[in-house]
Amino acid sequence: MKKFKFTINGNQYETEILNIEDNIAEIEVNGTVYKVEVDKTMKTTKTPKLVRQVAVPSTDAHPSVAKTASPSAPKGAGSIKSPLPGVILEMFVREGDLVKMGQKLLMLEAMKMENNIEADKAGKVVSILKHKGDSVMEGDVLIIIGE
């Protein structure tokens, strides 16, 4: 459970609390196990585990690597999502523009840093859902690219 090091009268002791039940604790001191009675009952603390879902934005990885689409999805269509919550500072494309893979689409300010959002596929900008000055959340669809 927990390990401690004590120095008493110049002698060093390595201790480990092995088990605690009610007011009886099993403690190992320099390899010898002792059962110790504690005046008050001790409660073991449980640390909660934080479980987070892995967020993978569409703009991650290398811009030169094309992502594959599912067979049922319309061919050539794709959406650019916000990788972080922030504010759109600048748009570099308009609806109808042809974009190449890796081309800079917009600049997003997130956590006081400017992040360039690039196209992860080549195609035509079908629609722009967010504009300059808009606040966006992680995962919000910003731009849709089609054929």
Secondary structure, DSSP 8 states (H G I E B T S, - for coil): -EEEEEEETTEEEEEEEEEEETTEEEEEETTEEEEEE-SS-----------------TT-S-TTS-----TTS-TT-EEEE-SSSEEEEEE---TT-EE-TT-EEEEEEETTEEEEEE-SS-EEEEEE-S-TT-EE-TT-EEEEEE-
